């Protein structure tokens, strides 16, 4: 999946910068679209297309899932630039350019730390967050 390094007897897979950039692309694109002032919405909520498909997803839902994953990968991270934006979008409140720029800057700051993480750890955090979301949608505690 990317660069392979060794950590003692264990092989550590790392993502390349290109892979990290590609992973962050959908959320960045949604935020940049909001900066343009031209945002698709459904029932008053900002939405974005996922992976060039026909399906739209609410941006606040995307941010919430992304915050969950990043919080699992980096438990010590200050996620407030993303959580603040997510909460305002979920409430249907207007967001400012400064809030969007802060979120984009936060995403940029994640690139190098993500490259240094073991891909297996990232994948485990992604899977755990997806399961947590599914359980929440089913009304079960995660």
C-alpha positions as CSV (number, residue, x, y, z in Angstrom):
1,X,0.0,0.0,0.0
2,X,2.9,2.4,0.4
3,X,6.4,2.6,1.8
4,X,7.5,-0.3,3.9
5,X,9.7,0.3,6.9
6,X,10.8,-2.1,9.6
7,X,10.0,-1.6,13.3
8,X,12.0,-4.4,15.0
9,X,10.7,-7.7,13.8
10,X,7.4,-6.1,12.6
11,X,7.0,-4.7,9.1
12,X,5.3,-1.2,9.1
13,X,3.5,-0.1,6.0
14,X,3.3,3.6,5.5
15,X,1.2,5.6,3.1
16,X,2.9,7.9,0.6
17,X,2.2,11.6,0.5
18,X,0.3,11.1,-2.7
19,X,-1.9,8.5,-1.0
20,X,-2.5,10.7,2.0
21,X,-3.4,13.6,-0.4
22,X,-5.8,11.4,-2.2
23,X,-7.4,10.2,1.1
24,X,-7.9,13.8,2.2
25,X,-9.1,15.0,-1.3
26,X,-12.9,14.4,-0.8
27,X,-13.2,16.4,2.4
28,X,-10.9,19.1,1.1
29,X,-13.0,19.4,-2.1
30,X,-16.2,19.7,-0.1
31,X,-14.7,22.5,2.0
32,X,-13.2,24.3,-1.1
33,X,-16.6,24.1,-2.7
34,X,-18.1,25.9,0.3
35,X,-15.5,28.6,-0.1
36,X,-16.6,29.1,-3.7
37,X,-20.1,30.0,-2.5
38,X,-21.6,27.5,-4.8
39,X,-22.7,24.6,-2.6
40,X,-25.2,21.9,-3.4
41,X,-27.8,21.4,-0.7
42,X,-30.6,19.1,0.2
43,X,-33.2,20.3,2.6
44,X,-30.9,23.2,3.6
45,X,-27.9,21.0,4.4
46,X,-24.7,21.3,2.5
47,X,-24.0,18.1,0.5
48,X,-21.1,16.8,-1.5
49,X,-20.7,13.9,-4.0
50,X,-18.6,11.0,-2.7
51,X,-16.0,9.5,-5.0
52,X,-17.4,10.8,-8.2
53,X,-20.5,8.8,-7.8
54,X,-24.1,9.7,-8.0
55,X,-24.7,9.6,-4.3
56,X,-24.7,12.8,-2.2
57,X,-23.8,12.9,1.5
58,X,-24.2,15.7,4.0
59,X,-20.9,17.6,4.6
60,X,-21.6,17.6,8.4
61,X,-21.9,13.8,8.3
62,X,-18.7,13.5,6.4
63,X,-16.9,15.8,8.8
64,X,-18.3,13.9,11.8
65,X,-17.0,10.6,10.4
66,X,-13.6,12.1,9.5
67,X,-13.3,13.6,13.0
68,X,-14.0,10.2,14.5
69,X,-11.3,8.5,12.4
70,X,-8.7,11.2,13.1
71,X,-9.5,11.1,16.8
72,X,-8.9,7.4,16.8
73,X,-5.6,7.8,14.9
74,X,-4.4,10.8,16.9
75,X,-6.2,10.8,20.3
76,X,-4.2,13.8,21.4
77,X,-5.1,16.0,18.4
78,X,-7.1,19.2,18.8
79,X,-10.0,18.5,16.4
80,X,-11.8,21.8,17.2
81,X,-11.4,23.3,13.7
82,X,-13.3,20.4,12.2
83,X,-15.8,19.8,15.1
84,X,-16.7,23.5,15.2
85,X,-17.5,23.5,11.5
86,X,-19.3,20.2,11.7
87,X,-21.6,21.4,14.5
88,X,-22.4,24.7,12.7
89,X,-23.3,22.8,9.5
90,X,-25.4,20.3,11.4
91,X,-27.3,23.1,13.1
92,X,-27.9,24.8,9.7
93,X,-25.9,27.8,10.9
94,X,-23.9,30.0,8.5
95,X,-20.2,29.3,8.5
96,X,-17.4,31.8,7.9
97,X,-14.5,31.7,5.5
98,X,-12.2,31.8,8.5
99,X,-13.7,28.6,9.9
100,X,-13.3,26.8,6.5
101,X,-9.7,28.0,6.2
102,X,-9.0,26.8,9.7
103,X,-10.4,23.4,8.8
104,X,-8.3,23.3,5.6
105,X,-5.2,24.3,7.5
106,X,-5.8,21.5,10.0
107,X,-6.1,19.0,7.2
108,X,-2.8,20.2,5.7
109,X,-1.2,19.8,9.1
110,X,-2.2,16.1,9.2
111,X,-0.3,15.1,6.0
112,X,3.1,14.5,7.5
113,X,1.8,12.9,10.7
114,X,-0.3,10.5,8.6
115,X,2.6,9.5,6.5
116,X,4.5,8.5,9.7
117,X,1.6,6.3,10.9
118,X,1.4,2.6,10.4
119,X,-1.1,1.9,7.6
120,X,-2.5,-1.1,9.6
121,X,-3.3,1.3,12.5
122,X,-5.0,3.8,10.1
123,X,-7.0,1.0,8.5
124,X,-8.0,-0.4,11.9
125,X,-9.2,3.1,12.9
126,X,-11.2,3.5,9.7
127,X,-12.8,0.1,10.2
128,X,-13.6,0.8,13.8
129,X,-15.2,4.2,13.0
130,X,-17.3,2.7,10.1
131,X,-18.6,0.0,12.4
132,X,-19.3,2.6,15.1
133,X,-21.3,4.7,12.6
134,X,-23.2,1.6,11.4
135,X,-24.1,0.6,15.0
136,X,-25.2,4.2,15.8
137,X,-27.5,4.1,12.7
138,X,-29.0,0.9,14.0
139,X,-29.6,2.4,17.4
140,X,-27.0,0.4,19.1
141,X,-24.2,1.7,21.3
142,X,-20.7,1.5,19.8
